[in-house]
Amino acid sequence: MGGEIYQAQIVRNFFEIVTGTDRNITRISMCVIAVAKLRNEPPERLTFLLDQVRKSRQNRELSIDILDYMCDVAYALDAHAVQTAFGVREPAAVAQEFNSISLDTL
């Protein structure tokens, strides 16, 4: 579970970099490589991703294969791990907190 939460945090950082104002290809490649290593991708897949990063750096635009890979990773992650990475709490836990507040404390 901890590995999936870490992967989800890296995927979140990747998409924040891609959609943000600082689209640094080095930071993007670090996210891609980190996720690939965490997922124990085969060497040929890792080589392909590194080649796509290199091409993205040369062309100054993100390869669709990299974006597709990261979307596949995000889709494959457990929903609970993604919620934890994004700081989303279970509605039942939030409801429990509201139920424990009494009107006397207000």
N, C-alpha and C positions, 0 to 999 in steps of 0.2 A: 504494500500500500504506500509506503514512504517513497519508493521509487517512482510510482505513478504520480504522486503529488509533485515531486521534483520535476518530472517530465512535463507536467501540466504548467508549472511555473515557467519553465523554459519556453514552452509553446506560447504562453501568454506574453513573455518578453519578446519573442520573435514577432508576434503580430503587433505589439506596441511599437517596435522598431519600424516595421514595414509601413504602418499607418501613421506614424508620427512624423515630426519634422526632421529628425536626424536619422536618415536612412543609410546608416553606415554598413557597408557590405562586410566589413570585418566582423562586426557584432552579429550580423545575420549569419555569417558562416560559422561563427562559434556556437550559435544556438543549434544550427543544423547538425554540426559535428557532435555536439554534446548529446543531443537526442539520439542520434544514430548509434553512438557508443553505448548509451544507457539501454537501448533496445537490442544490443548485441547483433547489429546488422552484419550480414556476411561481408567479407572484404570487397567483393565485386560491387556490391551496393554502395559501400562507403567510397570506393574509388569513383563510381559514377557520380555520387553527390559532390565529391571534391572537384571533379571535372566540371560539373555544372556551376559550382561556385566560382571557379576560375574563369569560365566563359561569362558569367554574370559580371565579374570584375572587369573583364575586357570590354564588354558591350555596354557597361554602365546601366544595365537594367536586369532586374531579377528574373532568373529562369523560371518558366512555368513549372518545370519539373521539381524545383525546390519548393515552390509554393504548394504544389500537389502533394509532395511528400509530407510537408508539415500539416496540411489539412487531413491527410490520412492518419497521421499520428494523433491529431486532436480528436478525430472521430473514434479512434480505437481506444482512447482512454476511458476509464471508468468515470461515470458522471459525478460520483461523490468526490473523487480525487480532483476533478476539474473545479467543482464547487469550492473545495477547500483551498485550492490554489488561487482562485479569484476572490476569496474572502466571503463567499456566500454561505450563509448559515441555514440550517434546516428550519422551515417554518414552524415545526413543532417546538423546537428549542426557543425560538423567539416568542411564541405564544405562551410557553411556560413562564418566561420571564415576566410577561405582562400580567399573567395570572397571579404571580407572587407579589405584585404591587398592590398595596391596599390604599383606599382613599384617605386613610388617616395620615399617611406619609406625605401626601401632597400638600 
